[in-house]
Amino acid sequence: MDLNFKMLSDRLCRYCPETYISGENLTPIRFVKLFAENMAPFEPDTLYVGKASTLIRPLSLNIRANILCIPDMDVPPECKKSPGLNLMVLAKDVDMLEIFNEIQDILSACLNFTSNSEKLLDTLMHGKGIQHIIDIGYELLGNPIIFGDSSGKLIAHTKYAGTIEPYWDEFVNNGQFSDEAVASLEFRTSLEKTIKNNSPVLIKGVQKYNKISGKVTIDNVIEGYLTVVEAENPFKEGDRELVALLCDVIGAEMQKSKFSRDSRGVLYETLIRSLLDKDVKENDLLDERVNSLGLDLKGNLYILTVNIKHFDKLKYSISYLVSLLENILANSKSVLYGDHIVMLISCSHSNFLDDANLKELKEFFRKNKLVGGLSRCFHDLKDIRYHYRQSLKAIEFGTRSNRKKTLYIYDDYAISHLLHICSNYEDLKEFCHPSLFALMDYDCRNSTSYTQTLYTYLLHNGNQMDSANALQIHRGTLIYRIEKIEAIMNINLDDFNIMHRLYLSFLMLESINKLPF
């Protein structure tokens, strides 16, 4: 890393220097010398250090040089504006040997950084892989390092005999962080700080050790996180710059690997996105692309669309979220599509979600503030766009009728979808059971909720106990309400046809957003 006059001034900020720079093109500083009387000529890559009383005369001669001035007397204003002169005047008296040695240390650190850069770039040029880069990083930094991808999976780490802290040890031993670790305040705070900063950040140790954490990016997309822990040696000046270089080299290695590895994953995502973007008419070309990708699709296909609009991205990355979903749903492939994760699920049997899987999926959605819509089963990949729209309609109509649920299945809302389409051509209220409006009018005049009671009763197929539990009322109270509803509407709710017509009426009102509750 080249050190110029401005960078040196920044490094010496604790001395509060007044810095005067002529021109924008600053020559790198490679040497430092104590100023002596009658010294000439002045080299452009050398910093000259001297007391103000010694430097006043050469400063008045309009010399071209890099000079650091120890203020044992005032420096005349005209000397500070000499053309071609880069001048740094310290704001307080300091020991000349102390400042000279500090500058030497800074230069030495820069030279070491350059040497270290060459070592890391050598690993990149010879394709020795991420683990070798991490091993070289350990040699240079003298502290343990871990690197995980953005999905939260461990990619490489350095060996360490002892224990560091529970989350670190767990990550190394298990290959990924637990849900407890991800949900912890310490984890979330560290991740947020790392994401928000372009350069690696120092994170003060909550449990035991300080850390330096940086992100690895490719085309401004975060691909992973690298962390160095201060377990063996104290952090020193320049370590953060070295961590930044490590992140850059790993990013370059990952990018190189992306081009050299099997690209089927990328091609698969491209194929699915193209199918989601437009309807496909021709089968031959599609079949050829599927065969070339080696996609092992079973006979039954589904689309599960997951709305991630409200997902907390500080909890963990979207790519890690995708990997967790694919672990729950075997034989699934996912793509990011707008504010959604679209999952193509293939299976050999029609009922791919058993009760245990369904419960696990719903709970996962609830914990992560996700909402999902599941299409009907289909068998031809070219129909993916049509069934993607089904999954979106399941979310749309499902959330409209019950916001407490997290997974909506299109079959449950197909009639609502049909009625919504019909509403574009006819006023659906004209087709509703007329007595339903009499009940709604009664509620409006008397501040009662009989309409909602009837709707709940119909949803539970006339089961009194289930309806009472859903309404959180006593069964006797429900029986009284049903009798009252029958009297107001002049109907018999034991008649299946009446119940069916009323339920359909509710669906019609729901599809045009006219339900009174």
N, C-alpha and C positions, 0 to 999 in steps of 0.2 A: 504494500500500500504506500503510495507516494504521499509525502508530507509537505504541504506548501505553507506559506507564511500565514495565511488566514487560518488554516487548520491548527497550526501551532498556537496561534493566539487563543483559539477556542480551548485548547488543551491546558493553557495556562490561566484560565479564567479566574482561578482563586486568587491570583495576584492583581486582579482588576486592571488589566493593561489598557492603555490608550493606544489604539492601533491605527496607523496611517498607511494606506496601500495605494501605490500608483499603478494604474492599469489593471486589466482583468486577467491577463495571461501570467499566471504565477509559476515560476520555475520550481520544480521539486527541490526541497532542501535535503541534502545528503550528508553534510558535514557541519560541525559547529567549532568555532575557534574563539579564543579570548582575543580581544582587540589589543594590538600593540601599537606604540607610536610609530608613525611613518610607514604603517602597513599599506602595501600596494602590490599588485592590483587587487581589487575585490572580485571574488569569484561569484557568479550568479547562483550556484548551488550550495553556497555556504552561508551560515548564519554567524554573524559577528556579535560577540557579547562584550560589553564594556560599560564603565561608569559614565554618567553624563559629563562629568568634568573632563574626561579623556576624549570623549567623542564630539564635543562642541565644535572643535576646529574642522575635522573632516566633514561633519554635517553641513558646515557652511560652504563647502566647496562643490556642492551639487553633485555628489558622487552617486553612482548606481550600485546599491548593495542592499542586503537584508541585515538590519541592525536591531539588536535588543539592548535597550538602554536602562541601566540601573540608576534611579534618580537620586544621586547625591547632591544635585542642584537642579534648578529649573532649566528646562529646555526651551530656548527661544521659539516663539510661534513660527518664525520664518523657516527654522530648521525642520519643522514638522511637515512642511509643505514642499519640500525639495523634490523636483521632478525626478522620477526614476528610483526614488528611495522608498523602500518598505521599512517603516519604523514602528517599533513597539516600545512604549515607555511604560514601565511598571508604575503602579500608583502608590506603592509604598516601598520603603527601603528593605531590600532583601540581601542575603549573603550571596555574593557573586558565584562562589564555588557551588553553593547549594543549587542555584538556578541552573548553572552550567551542567551539573551532574544530572539534574532532572531532565534537561533537554536531551542529554546523551541517552538517558533511559528511554525517552520517547522515541528517539531515532532508532535505537536498538530494537524496540518493540515493533516499529514499522518494518525494519529489515527482517525480523523474525516472521512477521505476518506475510511478507513477500515470499520468504522461503517456505513457509507453511502452505501458502497458496500454490506454489509449484508442486508440492507433494500431493495436495488434493487434486489438482488438475491432472497430475500424472495418473492417478487412479481412474479418473474420468476418461482420459484418453485411451487407457489400456483396457477399459471395460471390466474392471475387477468387481463391480457390483456395490450395492449399498452397504452391505456388512463390512466390506473392506474400507469403505469411506468412513464408516463409524469407528472402525478400529484405528484408523489414522487420526481421526478427531480425538480419540482418547489419548493417543500419544502426545498430541499437541496441547490439549487442555488439561490433561492430568486428572480428569474427573469422569465418573460414570455417565453414560449417555444412553438414552432410549429414543427410538424413532418409531412412531406409529402412523398409519395412514389415516385419512379423514374419516374412515368408517370406524375407527377405534381399534383396529387390529394391529398387533405388534409386528413390525417389519424387521427391525434389527436392534440389537442392544449390546453393550459391553458387559463383560463378566465383572461381578463384584462379590467378594467372599461374604461380607456381612449383610445385615439388613439395613435398609434405608428408611422406609416408612411403609405402612400397610398398603396404601394404594399403589405405590411404586412396585413393591415386591409382588403384589397380586397381578399387576400388569405383566411383569416379567415371567411369572410362573404359569399364568393362565392364558396369556396371549391376547387378553382384552380386559377392559375395565368392567367391573360389576355395575349393576343398576344402582347400587348404594353409593358407589364411588362417583358415578356420573351425576347423581342427584345432590351430592354434597355441596355446600356453599364454597368450600375451598376449591373444588374442581371447577365449578361454574365461574368463580371469580378469576381464577388463573386463565381459563379458556377465553373469557371475555377480554381480558387484558391483552392476551397474545393476538387475538383476532383483530383488535382495534389498532394495533401498532404495526407499522410497516417494518420496523426493525425488531430484533430480539429484545425481550424485556427481562429485567431482574425481578424475580418474585421472592419476596421475603418468606422465609420458612415459618409456617404456622406450627408444625409439629417438631421439626428438627433442623432441616437443612434449607439454605437458600438455593434457588434454581435460576437458570437462564433458559427461557423458552422462546422458540421461534417457529414460524410457520414456513412450510415448503409450498410454493405455488407454481403453477404452470398456466400461463396465459391468464393471470389474475384469479385463477381458481385454486382454492386451498386443497392440496393433495395430501398433506400430512403435517405432523407437529414433531419438532425435535426438542428434547429437554436435556439439559446438563445439570447435574446436582453437585453441590459443593460438599462432597462427602470425603474427599481425600486431600485436596489442596484448596487454600483460599483462592477465590476468584481474583484475577489480576487485570490490570488495565489492558484493554485490547481483546479480552475474552468474548465480549459481545460481538465485536467485529468478526472474530473468528467463527462464532456460531452462525452469524449471518452468511459468511462464506460457505460454511458447511451446508446450510439450507440451500444455497444457490447451486452447489455442486450436486447435492442429492436431487434437486429439482431437474437439473440437466440430465442426470442419470435416468431418472424416471421418465423424462420425455423421450430420451433415446430408447429406453426399453419399450415405450409405447409404440414406437415406430417399428421396432424389430420383433416384438412379440406377435403372437397370433392375434389378428385384429377382428376375430369373429364377434367379440362382445360389442365393439363399436359398430360393426356392420349390422348386427342384430338390432341395436337401438335405432340405427338409421332406417332399417326396414320397417320397424314397428311405427316409428314416427311418420313415415311416408304413408303407411296404411291408415293412420289416424287422421292425417291431413286431408285425404281425399278417398273417395270410393274407387275400388279396383274392379275393372270389368274383365280383363283378360287373366286367365288362370295360368297359362303356360309359363310366362315370365316369372310370375310369383313362385310357382312350384320350383323353377330352376334356382331362384335365389334361396329358397328355403333349403333345398338339397345341398347347395354349395356351402351353406352355413352349418350344415350338420345338425339342424334343430330336431330333436327327438320329441315331436309333438304327439301326444296321445290322442285318442279319438274324440274326447269331450273337452271343449274349450270354454273358458269363462273370462270375462273381464272384471277385475276388481279395481275400481278407481278410488283413490284415497285423497281426500282434500287435506292439504297440509298448510292451509292459510293461517291457522291459529297455532301451529306447532311451534314450540319454543326452540329456536335454532341454537340457543346457547346451551341447551341440555346436551345435545350432541349433533353431529353433522347429519345432513340429509342422506348422504351415502351410507352412513352407519345405520340410520333409520331403515333404509331400503334393505340392508343386509339382515336386520332383525326381522323384518316382514318376510323375507324370503326363507328365513329359518323356520318361521311358523307355518308358511304355506309351501310345502314341497312341490317340486316341478313347476315353479313359477319364475317368470322373467319380468323385470321391471324397467320402465323408462320414466324419466322426469318429463312431464308434459304440462307446461304452464304452472299453475298452482296445484298440480296433482301428481301423484305417483300412479301410473297406470300399470297394472300387473296382468300379464297374460298367464293364465293358469291352465295347465293341461293335465288330464287324468284319464285313466282307463275306465272309471266307473262314474256314473252320473252324480252321485252324492259325495262330493269330495270333502265336504266339511262334516266331520262327525261332531257329536255334542261337545267333546273335550276341546277339539280344535276351534269350534265356534265360540266357546266360552273364553278360550285363551285369546282369540283375535279381538273379541269385544272388549275384554279387559285391557288389552294392549292399546286399543284405540282410546279407551277412557283415560288411561294414565297419561297418554301423550297428546291429548286434545285433538284427536283425529276423528274424521267422519268418513265412512266408506259406503260405496254403492256397488252392488253385485248384479251383473247382467244375468240373463238366461243362458242356458247351455247352448253352444253352437258347435259346428263341426268343420267349418271352412274358414281359413285364415283371412280370406278376402272380405269376410263379413265383420271384421274386427271393428270398423268405424261405427257400424250400425249398433253393435252391442256395447261399444263405449258410450254411445248416446243413451242407451238404456241405463247404464250404471249412473250416469249423471242425472237422469230423470228419477231414478230411485232415491238419490240424495235430495233432489229438489222437492219431490212430493213427500218423502219420508220426514224431512225436517219440518215441513209445513204442518204435518199432522202430529208429530211427536218429536220434540227436540231433545228428549232425554236419551233416546237411543243413539248408538254409535255406528251401527251397521244396518243398512237398508237394502232389502232384496227386491229386485225389480218386479218379480212375480206378485209381490204383495201390493204393488202400486200400478200394475198394468192397466187396470180399469180406470184409475184416476188419470193416467196418461191419455187413455182413449177419450175420456170425458173432456179433458182439457182441449184436445184437438177439436172435438165436436163444438165446444164453446165458441170457437172462431166462426162458426156458421149459424148457430142457433142459440137462443137464450135458454140455458139449461133450467132456469127456474120454472119454465113452463112445463117441464117434464117431472118436476118433483111432486111427491104426494102432497095434496093440498092441505091435509090436516096438520102437516108439520109446521106450516106457517101459522096456523092457529095456536100451536104450542109455543112457538117463538114469540108471538104477540102476547100471549098470556105472561110469559117470563118478563117481557119488557114492561108490562103494566104493573106487575106484582113483585118485581125484583126477586124472582125465583130462578132456579137453575134446572128446571125439569128437562130442557132440551139437552143439556150436557149429560144428565142422568140417562136419558134415553139412548144417546149416542154410545155411552159406555156400556150400557146393557146390550146393545146390538153388537158391539165389538167383541163381547164375551159370549156371543151366541145364546143369550138368554140365561146364562148361568148366574143364579142369584148370589151365590157365595163369592164367586170371582168378581162380579160386578161391585158388590158391597166392599170388598177389600180394595179394589181399585179406587173407589170413591172415598174410602176411609170412613164408612158409615156402618151402622148396625144393619144386619140383614132385615130386621123388622122395619127399619126406616126405609130401606130400599123397596120392600113390598108395598108399603104405604104409598111411596112415590109412583110406583108402576100403576097402582090402581088409580091414582089421581091423574096420571098421564092418559090412561085409557079413557077416563071420563071426559077429560078436556078434548081429546082428539076423536072421541066416539069410535074407538077401534078396539080390536081384541088382539093383544100381542102374543096369544097362543097360536095365531094364524101365521104359518110360515111365509106365505105369500106377502102378507102385510109387512112382516119383519124384513123380508128381502127388498120390497119396494122402498121402505123407509131407509134401509141401509144404503141403497143405491142413491136415494135422494141426498143423504148426507155426503156421499162421495161427489155428487154433482155440485153441491154448494161448496165443498172443500176445494174442488178444482177451479172454481172461479172466485175463491177467497171470500165467500159470503157466510161462512160459519159464524154464529154469534158469540163464540167463546174461543 
